[in-house]
Amino acid sequence: MSNKYHVKKGDKVVVNTGEWKNREAKILAILPKKDRVVLDIDGLTDEDRRRLGKRTIKKTQQNPNGGMVERNVSCHVSNVTKKED
């Protein structure tokens, strides 16, 4: 049985709680098994990007060089509010 959420992929949201409180973001993906959303936060500074860090990925056909990629922020779906335009 699938969960129904108040937001969907592509929506603009505001983060309510946590480390990224009061930041505006766009939803990149919804992870229904964990009730989380992956966010692309607007206006990250270099300091914020360093706090997020990077992760290593293996070589694949899609990424023939492998290497380091930036992480995205994820938070629980209850911690975001859909932004009214």
C-alpha positions as CSV (number, residue, x, y, z in Angstrom):
1,M,0.0,0.0,0.0
2,S,1.5,3.3,-1.0
3,N,1.6,6.4,1.2
4,K,0.0,9.7,0.1
5,Y,2.0,12.8,0.7
6,H,1.2,16.5,0.7
7,V,4.1,17.2,-1.6
8,K,5.3,15.7,-4.9
9,K,8.4,15.7,-7.0
10,G,9.2,19.2,-8.4
11,D,7.3,21.1,-5.7
12,K,8.9,24.1,-4.0
13,V,8.9,23.7,-0.2
14,V,10.2,25.3,2.9
15,V,12.1,23.2,5.5
16,N,10.4,23.5,8.9
17,T,12.9,21.9,11.3
18,G,16.4,20.6,11.5
19,E,19.7,21.9,10.2
20,W,18.2,23.4,7.1
21,K,15.3,25.2,8.9
22,N,13.7,28.1,7.0
23,R,15.5,27.2,3.7
24,E,13.6,27.1,0.4
25,A,14.1,23.9,-1.7
26,K,12.8,21.9,-4.6
27,I,11.9,18.2,-4.2
28,L,14.1,16.0,-6.4
29,A,12.7,12.7,-5.3
30,I,10.4,11.0,-2.7
31,L,11.6,7.9,-0.9
32,P,8.3,6.2,0.2
33,K,9.9,3.3,2.1
34,K,11.6,5.8,4.5
35,D,9.0,8.6,4.3
36,R,11.8,11.0,3.2
37,V,12.2,13.6,0.5
38,V,15.5,14.5,-1.3
39,L,15.9,18.3,-1.6
40,D,17.8,20.7,-3.8
41,I,18.3,23.7,-1.5
42,D,18.4,27.1,-3.1
43,G,21.4,29.4,-2.5
44,L,23.8,27.1,-0.7
45,T,27.1,28.8,0.2
46,D,30.5,27.1,-0.2
47,E,30.4,26.6,3.6
48,D,27.1,24.8,3.4
49,R,28.3,22.6,0.5
50,R,31.3,21.6,2.6
51,R,29.0,20.6,5.5
52,L,27.1,18.4,3.1
53,G,30.2,16.7,1.9
54,K,30.8,14.4,-1.0
55,R,30.5,10.7,-1.6
56,T,32.4,8.2,-3.8
57,I,30.7,6.3,-6.6
58,K,31.9,3.3,-8.5
59,K,32.6,3.3,-12.1
60,T,29.6,2.3,-14.2
61,Q,28.4,2.7,-17.8
62,Q,26.6,5.9,-16.8
63,N,29.6,7.2,-14.9
64,P,32.7,5.8,-16.6
65,N,35.1,7.8,-14.5
66,G,33.5,7.1,-11.1
67,G,34.8,9.5,-8.4
68,M,33.3,12.0,-6.1
69,V,29.9,13.6,-6.3
70,E,28.1,16.1,-4.1
71,R,25.4,14.8,-1.7
72,N,21.9,16.1,-1.6
73,V,19.9,16.9,1.5
74,S,17.2,14.5,2.6
75,C,14.7,15.0,5.4
76,H,11.4,13.5,6.7
77,V,8.4,14.4,4.6
78,S,6.7,15.9,7.7
79,N,9.5,18.5,8.1
80,V,8.6,20.3,4.8
81,T,5.7,22.6,3.9
82,K,4.6,23.2,0.4
83,K,5.4,26.8,-0.6
84,E,2.4,28.7,-2.0
85,D,3.4,30.7,-5.2
